[in-house]
Amino acid sequence: MLGLMPRLYDDELVYSWLARYHLYAGNSGPKQTMKDLFGREQTIAVPDLPTNLQVLEQRMEHFSPLEAQSWLYEHTFFGYYTHFTDVATRQKTMNLMLHGGNTKVVHLMIGMMASAIKEKAVFQYCPACVAEDIKHYGETYWRMSHQLPGLLVCTKHQSFLQSSSVLFRPNNKHAYDAATLQSCPPVVKVTMPSVNQDSFDHLVAISQGLEAVARIESQIGSMSVQQIYQIALKKHGFATVNGRVDQQFLAEQFQSFFGQSVLSMLQSEISPDNDWCWLKSLTRKHRKVFHPIRHILMMRFLGIDLADLAESARTMYRPFGDGPHLCLNTAADHYREPVVTKLTITHCSDTKRPVGTFTCSCGFSFSRRGPDVVPEDRFKIGRIKQFGAIWINQLEHLIKKEQVSFREAARRLRVDTQTIIRQYRKLPTVGHDKKEQPAFELLEDKKQEWMLFHEEHKGGSICQLRELRPALYAWLYRHCKEWLLGFSYVNRRQVVFRPAIWSKRDEELHNEVNRLLNTWEQDENVKPVRITRSRIGNLLRKKAWIEKHIDKMPKTKSLFAQVCETTEQYQIRRICWAGDLLRKNRPEIAEWELRRLAAVPKRSGERVENIIQQVIKLGGTLTSEFPTSSMDISRS
């Protein structure tokens, strides 16, 4: 708990407030001040976007009536840098500043790292403001607004700011440097930049705009700002009705309006011939973060008032027109009437076009991609999200009470037939994926028809019969599956097992497998391939014999038991192969080389690990101790 804390002045940086505490506390070093304020010595003194403000609030709760969140807009650069960003970025930045985080991450998130506009090298001050501070408070302080990048004029006294002798980013990152009369003398020989009255008026107006950006809590996103710019560009004749901007004409008028000297002082020169010019990027579709200076310049040029910007965004961005909107639930008595008041607007990730989701009180919800161009677009449905109880009840009434077909129900409800079928099967009285049982007479007729057909084609298999009468088979499969499969199984053609044929096939396959194994991997430079039933079957093109009828071929089955490799056997064979290959190039083998070439991970089993150590110990040379073939592996 702190024993003292100075008063926080109007427009004072949190950094300046803590710097004055350091003076009053009389601490010997900056780390002691950090420990007093934050409870830890490693905290960094950041002038623009400080972090750990929640901790600071808890430790000085008896001295400051303001909450930490109030400090963000009034005493830090938070509002300045996040005014034109999206809500997610703004919230993440706020969380990092309140609850602690890496200061570099905060600056990176809001786009400062990639910005072409550099911050001020030293703290700025207004001599007239310093004189007033000494008169009223007996001391002076660092004003937040005077340190904002691009703010060159004190808006209160209409005079250029002066440079102090204190670095904005001091060499000691833990030190707080307070404003004093030595670093900010109130009586100085003011150096005025050589600008005419028009340029000075621009700089004053821009400084006022930047101050407002830092203090007004933003409720708009970058997408809305882009649309406001598009409307203003069309209004002033810089863009066509379709939104195509005349970049050359815009650049000429923009530079003529401000003048080269003002743009240069604000680090915002434009290059009409450069495709990466910031003015071109700002007036096109983009995902970039632009510096507040650039936005203030554009808004002043187009005559947009920052105070009305949020309201302009709400009134201008209406891709689906004014509400209430039409309900397109064909089952409701208010069909096509303007009763929908709930509209959620998102943006398509592919086309970037707005997507509106309309939800009615009847439970019907649908969406469509905008914007609406012609009045007929109001009657379109892109996708139905929810049907609602009224629509479902009407579907059940049509099918069960009126007994209309699925196709007729789809015509009346103006949806696809498959949609009707899917929704009907979800009804509690029907069950999921189940059909209502057909009449008993129809079921018996279908069974009798199948039995007669089966008798006519007694020699055919079930697959052959299904191909001849697919519709009848499908109907029986849906309504009496157990009877169909049971009847077909009992009456199916019996296949007689002929041992002589399979004995001949066994001998034939056994010889083919032996011939294949004799030619298996004769090239020593090629990585070994595992010997398995599946691989042998594929190579011999007799995979079906091996997978389905191996029990009818005992000789081949016995051979497979000898030659087919387990995972461990295959790993050992790869290790031996890798050892021989490495031994050709060097006398000693490193374990990591052996493992990488053999593709054997660590902790592969006790036996595999022992083989690896023996191969390394013997230098990779194969001896009788090591299996060199699948037959040896199976016996080892």
C-alpha positions as CSV (number, residue, x, y, z in Angstrom):
1,M,0.0,0.0,0.0
2,L,1.4,3.4,-1.0
3,G,1.8,6.1,1.7
4,L,1.4,9.0,-0.7
5,M,0.4,9.8,-4.3
6,P,0.3,13.2,-6.0
7,R,-2.8,14.5,-7.7
8,L,-3.5,13.5,-11.3
9,Y,-3.9,16.6,-13.4
10,D,-6.1,17.2,-16.3
11,D,-4.7,15.8,-19.6
12,E,-1.6,14.4,-17.7
13,L,0.1,11.2,-18.9
14,V,0.0,8.3,-16.4
15,Y,3.8,8.3,-17.1
16,S,4.1,11.9,-15.8
17,W,1.9,11.2,-12.8
18,L,4.2,8.3,-11.8
19,A,7.3,10.4,-12.5
20,R,6.1,13.0,-10.1
21,Y,5.6,10.3,-7.5
22,H,9.2,9.3,-8.0
23,L,10.3,12.9,-7.2
24,Y,8.1,13.1,-4.1
25,A,9.0,9.6,-2.7
26,G,12.7,10.4,-2.7
27,N,13.6,6.9,-3.8
28,S,17.3,6.3,-4.5
29,G,16.6,4.5,-7.8
30,P,13.9,3.8,-10.3
31,K,13.5,0.1,-9.4
32,Q,12.4,1.0,-5.9
33,T,9.7,3.2,-7.4
34,M,8.6,0.3,-9.6
35,K,8.4,-1.9,-6.6
36,D,6.3,0.7,-4.8
37,L,3.9,1.2,-7.7
38,F,3.6,-2.3,-9.2
39,G,5.1,-4.7,-6.6
40,R,7.9,-5.8,-8.9
41,E,11.1,-4.1,-10.0
42,Q,11.1,-5.5,-13.6
43,T,8.1,-3.3,-14.8
44,I,9.0,-1.0,-17.7
45,A,8.1,2.7,-17.7
46,V,6.1,3.2,-20.9
47,P,5.0,6.8,-21.8
48,D,2.3,6.1,-24.4
49,L,0.7,2.6,-23.8
50,P,1.5,1.5,-20.2
51,T,0.5,-1.9,-18.9
52,N,-0.4,-3.4,-15.5
53,L,-2.8,-0.5,-14.8
54,Q,-5.1,-2.8,-12.8
55,V,-2.3,-3.5,-10.4
56,L,-1.5,0.2,-10.1
57,E,-5.2,1.0,-9.4
58,Q,-5.3,-1.6,-6.5
59,R,-2.2,-0.2,-4.9
60,M,-3.4,3.4,-5.0
61,E,-7.1,2.9,-4.5
62,H,-7.2,5.5,-1.6
63,F,-5.6,8.2,-3.7
64,S,-7.3,8.2,-7.1
65,P,-11.1,8.5,-7.6
66,L,-10.7,7.3,-11.2
67,E,-10.7,3.7,-12.3
68,A,-8.0,2.2,-14.4
69,Q,-10.3,2.0,-17.4
70,S,-10.9,5.8,-17.2
71,W,-7.1,6.4,-17.4
72,L,-7.0,4.7,-20.9
73,Y,-8.8,7.5,-22.8
74,E,-7.9,10.5,-20.7
75,H,-4.2,9.8,-19.7
76,T,-2.7,7.3,-22.3
77,F,-2.5,6.9,-26.1
78,F,-5.1,4.1,-26.0
79,G,-7.9,6.0,-27.6
80,Y,-5.6,7.6,-30.1
81,Y,-4.3,4.4,-31.6
82,T,-7.5,2.3,-31.3
83,H,-10.1,4.8,-32.5
84,F,-10.2,3.4,-36.1
85,T,-9.5,-0.3,-35.3
86,D,-12.0,-3.1,-35.0
87,V,-13.7,-4.1,-31.8
88,A,-11.6,-7.2,-31.2
89,T,-8.3,-5.4,-31.5
90,R,-9.5,-2.6,-29.2
91,Q,-10.6,-5.1,-26.6
92,K,-7.4,-7.1,-26.7
93,T,-5.3,-4.0,-26.4
94,M,-7.4,-2.9,-23.4
95,N,-7.0,-6.2,-21.7
96,L,-3.2,-6.1,-22.1
97,M,-2.9,-2.6,-20.8
98,L,-5.2,-3.3,-17.8
99,H,-4.1,-6.8,-16.8
100,G,-0.5,-6.8,-17.9
101,G,1.3,-7.9,-21.1
102,N,4.4,-7.4,-23.2
103,T,4.6,-3.8,-24.3
104,K,6.0,-4.8,-27.7
105,V,2.9,-7.0,-28.3
106,V,0.7,-4.0,-27.5
107,H,2.5,-1.8,-30.0
108,L,2.6,-4.5,-32.6
109,M,-1.1,-5.3,-32.3
110,I,-2.2,-1.7,-33.1
111,G,0.2,-1.4,-36.1
112,M,2.7,1.0,-34.6
113,M,5.7,-1.2,-35.5
114,A,4.8,-1.1,-39.2
115,S,3.7,2.5,-39.3
116,A,5.7,4.9,-41.5
117,I,4.9,7.8,-39.1
118,K,7.5,8.0,-36.3
119,E,6.8,9.1,-32.8
120,K,8.3,12.2,-31.2
121,A,11.9,11.8,-30.2
122,V,11.6,14.0,-27.1
123,F,8.8,15.2,-24.9
124,Q,7.0,18.3,-26.2
125,Y,5.6,21.2,-24.2
126,C,3.9,24.6,-24.6
127,P,5.8,27.4,-22.8
128,A,2.5,29.2,-22.0
129,C,1.0,26.1,-20.5
130,V,4.1,25.6,-18.3
131,A,3.8,29.2,-17.1
132,E,0.2,28.6,-16.2
133,D,1.0,25.4,-14.4
134,I,3.7,27.1,-12.2
135,K,1.2,29.8,-11.3
136,H,-1.7,27.4,-10.4
137,Y,0.1,24.3,-9.2
138,G,3.6,25.3,-8.4
139,E,4.9,22.6,-10.8
140,T,4.4,21.4,-14.4
141,Y,3.7,18.0,-16.0
142,W,3.7,16.1,-19.3
143,R,0.5,16.7,-21.1
144,M,-0.9,13.6,-23.0
145,S,-2.2,15.7,-26.0
146,H,1.2,17.4,-26.5
147,Q,3.0,14.1,-27.0
148,L,0.6,12.7,-29.7
149,P,2.4,12.0,-33.0
150,G,1.3,14.6,-35.6
151,L,0.0,17.2,-33.0
152,L,2.4,20.1,-33.5
153,V,0.3,23.0,-32.1
154,C,-1.0,23.7,-28.6
155,T,-4.7,24.1,-29.4
156,K,-5.3,26.2,-26.3
157,H,-2.7,28.9,-27.0
158,Q,-2.5,28.5,-30.8
159,S,1.3,28.2,-30.7
160,F,3.8,25.6,-31.9
161,L,5.0,23.1,-29.3
162,Q,8.6,23.2,-28.1
163,S,11.1,20.3,-27.6
164,S,12.2,19.5,-24.0
165,S,15.5,18.0,-23.1
166,V,13.9,14.7,-22.0
167,L,13.9,11.7,-24.3
168,F,10.5,10.1,-25.0
169,R,12.1,6.7,-24.8
170,P,15.0,7.1,-22.3
171,N,17.9,4.8,-22.2
172,N,16.9,3.5,-18.8
173,K,13.7,1.7,-19.5
174,H,12.7,1.6,-15.8
175,A,13.2,5.3,-15.1
176,Y,10.4,8.0,-14.9
177,D,11.6,11.5,-16.0
178,A,9.3,14.2,-14.7
179,A,8.8,17.6,-16.4
180,T,10.7,20.3,-14.6
181,L,11.6,24.0,-15.2
182,Q,15.1,22.9,-16.2
183,S,13.8,20.6,-18.9
184,C,10.8,22.7,-19.9
185,P,11.7,26.4,-19.5
186,P,8.6,28.6,-19.7
187,V,10.5,31.5,-21.3
188,V,12.4,30.5,-24.4
189,K,13.2,31.9,-27.8
190,V,10.3,30.3,-29.7
191,T,11.3,28.8,-33.0
192,M,8.4,29.1,-35.4
193,P,8.4,26.9,-38.6
194,S,8.1,29.0,-41.7
195,V,4.5,28.3,-42.8
196,N,1.8,30.6,-44.1
197,Q,-1.5,31.3,-42.4
198,D,-3.4,28.6,-44.4
199,S,-0.9,25.9,-43.4
200,F,-1.0,27.0,-39.8
201,D,-4.8,26.8,-39.8
202,H,-4.6,23.3,-41.2
203,L,-2.1,22.3,-38.4
204,V,-4.4,23.8,-35.7
205,A,-7.5,22.0,-37.1
206,I,-5.5,18.7,-37.4
207,S,-4.2,19.0,-33.8
208,Q,-7.7,19.6,-32.6
209,G,-8.9,16.5,-34.5
210,L,-6.1,14.4,-33.0
211,E,-7.0,15.5,-29.5
212,A,-10.6,14.5,-30.1
213,V,-9.5,11.1,-31.5
214,A,-7.6,10.4,-28.3
215,R,-10.5,11.2,-26.0
216,I,-13.7,10.2,-27.9
217,E,-14.6,6.5,-27.2
218,S,-14.9,4.9,-30.7
219,Q,-18.0,2.8,-31.6
220,I,-17.2,2.3,-35.3
221,G,-15.1,-0.2,-37.2
222,S,-12.8,0.2,-40.2
223,M,-15.5,-1.2,-42.5
224,S,-17.9,1.6,-41.6
225,V,-15.2,4.3,-42.0
226,Q,-14.4,2.9,-45.5
227,Q,-18.1,3.2,-46.5
228,I,-18.3,6.8,-45.2
229,Y,-15.2,7.7,-47.2
230,Q,-16.8,6.1,-50.3
231,I,-20.0,8.1,-49.9
232,A,-18.1,11.3,-49.4
233,L,-15.8,10.6,-52.4
234,K,-18.9,10.1,-54.6
235,K,-20.5,13.2,-53.3
236,H,-17.5,15.4,-54.1
237,G,-17.0,13.8,-57.6
238,F,-13.8,11.8,-56.8
239,A,-15.5,8.4,-57.4
240,T,-18.1,7.1,-59.8
241,V,-21.5,5.6,-58.8
242,N,-19.9,2.1,-58.8
243,G,-17.2,3.3,-56.4
244,R,-14.3,3.6,-58.8
245,V,-12.0,6.4,-57.5
246,D,-10.1,8.7,-59.9
247,Q,-6.8,8.4,-58.0
248,Q,-4.9,11.0,-60.1
249,F,-7.6,13.7,-59.7
250,L,-7.9,12.9,-55.9
251,A,-4.2,13.1,-55.4
252,E,-3.9,16.5,-57.2
253,Q,-6.8,18.0,-55.2
254,F,-5.6,16.5,-51.9
255,Q,-2.1,18.0,-52.3
256,S,-3.4,21.3,-53.5
257,F,-5.8,21.5,-50.5
258,F,-3.1,20.9,-47.8
259,G,0.1,22.0,-49.5
260,Q,3.3,20.1,-49.6
261,S,4.7,21.7,-46.5
262,V,1.8,20.5,-44.2
263,L,1.9,17.0,-45.6
264,S,5.7,16.9,-45.1
265,M,5.5,18.1,-41.5
266,L,2.9,15.4,-40.8
267,Q,5.0,12.7,-42.5
268,S,2.2,12.0,-44.9
269,E,3.5,12.9,-48.3
270,I,1.6,11.3,-51.3
271,S,3.0,9.9,-54.5
272,P,0.3,9.6,-57.2
273,D,2.5,7.3,-59.3
274,N,3.2,4.9,-56.5
275,D,0.8,2.0,-56.2
276,W,1.6,1.7,-52.4
277,C,0.7,5.4,-51.7
278,W,-1.2,5.6,-48.5
279,L,-3.9,7.7,-50.0
280,K,-4.7,5.1,-52.7
281,S,-4.7,2.3,-50.1
282,L,-7.1,4.3,-47.8
283,T,-9.6,4.7,-50.5
284,R,-9.6,1.1,-51.6
285,K,-10.7,-2.1,-49.9
286,H,-8.1,-3.1,-47.5
287,R,-7.3,-4.8,-44.2
288,K,-4.6,-2.4,-43.1
289,V,-4.4,-0.3,-40.0
290,F,-3.8,3.4,-40.9
291,H,-2.4,6.0,-38.6
292,P,-4.9,8.4,-37.0
293,I,-3.1,11.3,-38.8
294,R,-4.0,9.8,-42.2
295,H,-7.7,9.5,-41.1
296,I,-7.8,13.1,-39.8
297,L,-6.3,14.4,-43.1
298,M,-8.9,12.5,-45.1
299,M,-11.8,13.5,-43.0
300,R,-10.8,17.2,-43.1
301,F,-10.3,17.0,-46.9
302,L,-13.8,15.4,-47.3
303,G,-15.5,17.7,-44.8
304,I,-16.4,14.9,-42.3
305,D,-16.8,15.8,-38.7
306,L,-15.3,13.4,-36.2
307,A,-18.0,14.1,-33.6
308,D,-20.6,12.9,-36.0
309,L,-18.6,10.0,-37.4
310,A,-20.2,7.3,-35.3
311,E,-23.7,8.5,-36.0
312,S,-22.8,8.7,-39.7
313,A,-21.7,5.1,-39.7
314,R,-25.0,4.0,-38.1
315,T,-27.1,6.0,-40.6
316,M,-25.1,5.4,-43.7
317,Y,-24.3,1.7,-43.5
318,R,-27.7,0.2,-44.3
319,P,-27.1,-2.5,-47.0
320,F,-30.6,-3.9,-46.5
321,G,-32.5,-0.7,-46.2
322,D,-34.5,0.7,-43.3
323,G,-36.4,-1.6,-40.9
324,P,-38.6,-3.2,-40.1
325,H,-38.0,-5.9,-42.7
326,L,-40.2,-8.5,-44.4
327,C,-40.9,-11.9,-42.8
328,L,-40.7,-14.5,-45.6
329,N,-42.3,-17.4,-43.6
330,T,-44.9,-18.8,-46.0
331,A,-46.7,-20.6,-43.1
332,A,-47.2,-17.4,-41.1
333,D,-50.3,-15.1,-41.4
334,H,-47.9,-12.1,-41.7
335,Y,-46.1,-13.5,-44.7
336,R,-44.3,-10.6,-46.6
337,E,-45.3,-8.1,-44.0
338,P,-42.7,-5.7,-42.4
339,V,-42.6,-7.2,-38.9
340,V,-38.9,-8.2,-38.6
341,T,-37.0,-5.9,-36.3
342,K,-34.0,-8.1,-35.5
343,L,-31.2,-7.9,-38.1
344,T,-27.6,-9.0,-37.6
345,I,-25.1,-7.9,-40.2
346,T,-21.8,-9.8,-40.8
347,H,-19.5,-9.9,-43.8
348,C,-18.8,-12.8,-46.1
349,S,-15.2,-14.0,-45.7
350,D,-14.9,-14.7,-49.4
351,T,-16.6,-11.8,-51.2
352,K,-16.4,-9.3,-48.3
353,R,-20.1,-8.5,-49.0
354,P,-22.5,-7.9,-46.1
355,V,-24.6,-10.8,-45.0
356,G,-27.9,-10.0,-43.2
357,T,-29.6,-12.5,-40.8
358,F,-33.3,-11.7,-40.3
359,T,-35.0,-13.2,-37.3
360,C,-38.8,-12.9,-36.8
361,S,-40.8,-13.3,-33.6
362,C,-42.5,-16.4,-35.2
363,G,-39.2,-18.3,-35.0
364,F,-38.4,-18.1,-38.7
365,S,-34.8,-17.0,-39.4
366,F,-33.1,-16.6,-42.8
367,S,-30.1,-14.9,-44.3
368,R,-29.1,-13.4,-47.6
369,R,-26.0,-11.7,-49.0
370,G,-26.3,-8.0,-49.7
371,P,-26.4,-5.2,-50.3
372,D,-30.0,-5.0,-51.7
373,V,-29.8,-3.2,-55.1
374,V,-33.4,-3.4,-56.3
375,P,-36.7,-3.5,-54.3
376,E,-37.2,-7.1,-55.4
377,D,-34.1,-8.2,-53.4
378,R,-36.2,-7.8,-50.2
379,F,-38.2,-10.9,-51.1
380,K,-35.1,-13.2,-51.6
381,I,-33.9,-15.9,-49.2
382,G,-30.3,-17.0,-49.4
383,R,-30.4,-19.6,-46.6
384,I,-33.0,-20.6,-44.0
385,K,-31.4,-20.7,-40.5
386,Q,-34.5,-21.8,-38.5
387,F,-38.0,-22.7,-39.5
388,G,-39.8,-22.1,-36.3
389,A,-42.8,-23.8,-34.7
390,I,-45.4,-22.2,-37.1
391,W,-43.7,-23.5,-40.2
392,I,-43.1,-27.0,-38.7
393,N,-46.8,-27.3,-37.6
394,Q,-47.9,-26.3,-41.1
395,L,-45.7,-29.0,-42.6
396,E,-47.1,-31.6,-40.2
397,H,-50.7,-30.5,-41.1
398,L,-50.0,-30.8,-44.8
399,I,-48.5,-34.2,-44.7
400,K,-50.6,-35.9,-42.1
401,K,-54.0,-34.1,-42.2
402,E,-54.3,-33.1,-45.8
403,Q,-52.1,-36.1,-46.9
404,V,-50.5,-34.1,-49.7
405,S,-47.2,-35.4,-51.3
406,F,-43.8,-34.1,-50.3
407,R,-43.6,-32.3,-53.7
408,E,-46.9,-30.5,-53.2
409,A,-45.9,-29.5,-49.7
410,A,-42.6,-28.1,-51.0
411,R,-44.6,-26.1,-53.6
412,R,-46.9,-24.6,-51.0
413,L,-44.1,-23.8,-48.5
414,R,-41.8,-22.6,-51.4
415,V,-38.8,-24.8,-50.4
416,D,-37.0,-27.7,-52.0
417,T,-38.6,-31.2,-51.8
418,Q,-35.5,-32.6,-50.0
419,T,-35.9,-29.9,-47.4
420,I,-39.5,-31.1,-46.8
421,I,-38.4,-34.7,-46.4
422,R,-35.5,-33.8,-44.0
423,Q,-37.8,-31.6,-41.8
424,Y,-40.6,-34.2,-41.9
425,R,-38.3,-37.0,-40.7
426,K,-37.2,-34.8,-37.7
427,L,-40.8,-34.6,-36.4
428,P,-41.2,-36.3,-33.0
429,T,-44.1,-38.5,-34.3
430,V,-42.0,-39.8,-37.2
431,G,-38.6,-40.2,-35.7
432,H,-35.2,-39.7,-37.2
433,D,-34.5,-41.2,-40.6
434,K,-37.6,-43.5,-40.4
435,K,-40.5,-43.9,-42.8
436,E,-44.0,-44.6,-41.6
437,Q,-44.9,-48.2,-42.0
438,P,-46.9,-48.9,-45.3
439,A,-50.2,-50.7,-45.3
440,F,-50.1,-54.4,-44.5
441,E,-51.6,-55.4,-47.9
442,L,-48.9,-53.4,-49.8
443,L,-46.1,-54.9,-47.7
444,E,-47.4,-58.5,-48.4
445,D,-47.7,-57.7,-52.1
446,K,-44.1,-56.5,-52.3
447,K,-42.8,-59.6,-50.4
448,Q,-44.8,-61.9,-52.8
449,E,-43.4,-60.1,-55.8
450,W,-39.8,-60.5,-54.5
451,M,-40.3,-64.2,-53.8
452,L,-41.7,-64.9,-57.3
453,F,-38.8,-62.9,-58.8
454,H,-36.3,-64.8,-56.7
455,E,-37.8,-68.2,-57.8
456,E,-37.5,-67.1,-61.5
457,H,-33.8,-66.4,-61.0
458,K,-32.9,-69.1,-58.5
459,G,-29.3,-69.4,-59.8
460,G,-28.5,-65.8,-59.4
461,S,-26.7,-64.2,-56.4
462,I,-28.3,-61.5,-54.2
463,C,-26.2,-58.8,-55.9
464,Q,-27.3,-59.9,-59.4
465,L,-31.0,-59.9,-58.3
466,R,-30.6,-56.4,-56.8
467,E,-29.2,-55.1,-60.1
468,L,-32.2,-56.5,-62.0
469,R,-34.8,-55.0,-59.7
470,P,-33.2,-52.1,-57.8
471,A,-36.5,-50.3,-57.0
472,L,-38.2,-53.3,-55.5
473,Y,-35.1,-54.2,-53.5
474,A,-34.7,-50.7,-52.2
475,W,-38.4,-50.5,-51.1
476,L,-38.1,-53.8,-49.2
477,Y,-34.8,-52.8,-47.7
478,R,-36.4,-49.6,-46.2
479,H,-39.6,-51.2,-44.9
480,C,-38.7,-54.8,-44.0
481,K,-34.9,-55.1,-44.0
482,E,-34.7,-58.1,-41.7
483,W,-37.1,-60.2,-43.8
484,L,-35.4,-59.3,-47.0
485,L,-31.9,-60.3,-45.8
486,G,-33.1,-63.4,-44.0
487,F,-35.1,-64.7,-47.0
488,S,-32.2,-64.0,-49.4
489,Y,-29.7,-65.7,-47.1
490,V,-31.8,-68.9,-46.7
491,N,-32.5,-69.1,-50.4
492,R,-29.1,-68.0,-51.7
493,R,-27.1,-70.2,-54.0
494,Q,-24.8,-72.5,-51.9
495,V,-21.2,-72.3,-53.0
496,V,-19.4,-75.7,-52.8
497,F,-15.9,-75.8,-51.5
498,R,-13.6,-77.7,-53.8
499,P,-10.3,-78.7,-52.0
500,A,-8.6,-79.8,-55.2
501,I,-8.9,-76.3,-56.8
502,W,-7.6,-74.5,-53.7
503,S,-4.7,-77.0,-53.3
504,K,-3.6,-76.2,-56.8
505,R,-4.0,-72.4,-56.1
506,D,-2.0,-72.9,-52.9
507,E,0.9,-74.4,-54.7
508,E,0.8,-71.8,-57.4
509,L,0.7,-68.9,-54.9
510,H,3.4,-70.4,-52.7
511,N,5.8,-70.6,-55.7
512,E,5.0,-67.0,-56.8
513,V,5.7,-65.7,-53.3
514,N,9.0,-67.4,-53.1
515,R,10.1,-66.0,-56.5
516,L,9.0,-62.5,-55.4
517,L,11.0,-62.8,-52.2
518,N,14.2,-63.9,-54.0
519,T,14.1,-60.6,-56.0
520,W,13.1,-58.4,-53.0
521,E,15.3,-55.4,-52.7
522,Q,18.5,-56.4,-54.5
523,D,19.8,-52.8,-54.6
524,E,21.6,-52.1,-51.3
525,N,21.4,-48.3,-51.7
526,V,17.5,-48.4,-51.6
527,K,15.8,-48.2,-48.3
528,P,14.2,-51.5,-47.3
529,V,10.5,-52.1,-47.8
530,R,8.5,-54.0,-45.2
531,I,7.3,-57.5,-46.2
532,T,3.6,-57.8,-45.5
533,R,0.7,-59.8,-46.8
534,S,-1.0,-56.7,-48.2
535,R,2.2,-55.6,-50.2
536,I,2.8,-59.1,-51.5
537,G,-0.9,-59.4,-52.6
538,N,-0.7,-56.1,-54.4
539,L,2.5,-57.0,-56.2
540,L,1.1,-60.4,-57.3
541,R,-2.3,-58.9,-58.0
542,K,-3.9,-61.6,-55.8
543,K,-4.8,-59.6,-52.8
544,A,-8.4,-61.0,-52.7
545,W,-7.1,-64.6,-52.4
546,I,-4.8,-63.7,-49.5
547,E,-7.3,-61.6,-47.6
548,K,-10.4,-63.8,-48.0
549,H,-9.2,-67.3,-48.7
550,I,-5.9,-67.7,-46.9
551,D,-7.3,-70.5,-44.6
552,K,-7.9,-72.6,-47.8
553,M,-4.1,-72.4,-48.6
554,P,-2.2,-73.8,-45.6
555,K,1.2,-73.9,-47.4
556,T,1.1,-70.2,-48.4
557,K,-0.2,-69.3,-44.9
558,S,2.7,-71.0,-43.3
559,L,5.1,-69.2,-45.6
560,F,3.6,-65.9,-44.7
561,A,4.0,-66.6,-41.0
562,Q,7.8,-67.0,-41.6
563,V,8.5,-64.1,-43.9
564,C,6.0,-61.3,-42.9
565,E,7.7,-58.8,-40.7
566,T,6.5,-57.3,-37.4
567,T,7.2,-53.6,-36.8
568,E,10.2,-54.5,-34.6
569,Q,11.6,-56.9,-37.2
570,Y,11.3,-54.2,-39.9
571,Q,13.0,-51.6,-37.7
572,I,15.9,-54.0,-37.0
573,R,16.3,-54.7,-40.7
574,R,16.4,-50.9,-41.5
575,I,19.0,-50.4,-38.8
576,C,21.3,-53.1,-40.3
577,W,20.8,-51.6,-43.7
578,A,21.6,-48.1,-42.5
579,G,24.7,-49.3,-40.6
580,D,26.1,-51.0,-43.8
581,L,25.4,-47.9,-45.9
582,L,27.0,-45.5,-43.4
583,R,30.1,-47.8,-42.9
584,K,31.0,-47.4,-46.6
585,N,31.7,-43.6,-46.1
586,R,33.2,-43.4,-42.6
587,P,34.8,-45.6,-40.0
588,E,32.6,-44.4,-37.1
589,I,28.9,-44.0,-37.0
590,A,27.0,-41.5,-34.8
591,E,23.8,-42.6,-33.2
592,W,21.8,-39.7,-34.6
593,E,22.9,-40.4,-38.1
594,L,21.9,-44.1,-37.8
595,R,18.5,-43.2,-36.4
596,R,17.8,-40.6,-39.0
597,L,18.8,-42.8,-42.0
598,A,16.9,-45.8,-40.5
599,A,13.9,-43.6,-39.5
600,V,13.8,-45.2,-36.0
601,P,12.7,-42.9,-33.2
602,K,14.0,-43.0,-29.6
603,R,12.6,-45.5,-27.1
604,S,11.6,-48.0,-29.8
605,G,11.9,-51.0,-27.6
606,E,14.6,-52.8,-25.6
607,R,15.6,-55.2,-28.4
608,V,15.8,-52.4,-31.1
609,E,17.8,-50.2,-28.8
610,N,20.3,-53.0,-28.1
611,I,20.7,-53.6,-31.9
612,I,21.4,-49.9,-32.4
613,Q,24.1,-49.9,-29.8
614,Q,25.7,-53.1,-31.2
615,V,25.7,-51.7,-34.8
616,I,27.4,-48.5,-33.5
617,K,29.9,-50.5,-31.5
618,L,30.8,-52.8,-34.5
619,G,31.0,-49.8,-36.9
620,G,28.1,-50.8,-39.0
621,T,29.5,-54.1,-40.2
622,L,27.0,-56.9,-40.4
623,T,28.0,-60.2,-38.8
624,S,26.2,-63.4,-38.0
625,E,24.7,-61.6,-34.9
626,F,22.6,-59.4,-37.1
627,P,19.6,-60.6,-39.3
628,T,20.1,-59.7,-42.9
629,S,16.8,-61.0,-44.4
630,S,13.2,-61.4,-43.4
631,M,13.7,-65.1,-42.9
632,D,16.5,-64.4,-40.4
633,I,14.4,-61.8,-38.7
634,S,11.5,-64.2,-38.2
635,R,13.9,-66.8,-36.7
636,S,15.9,-64.4,-34.6
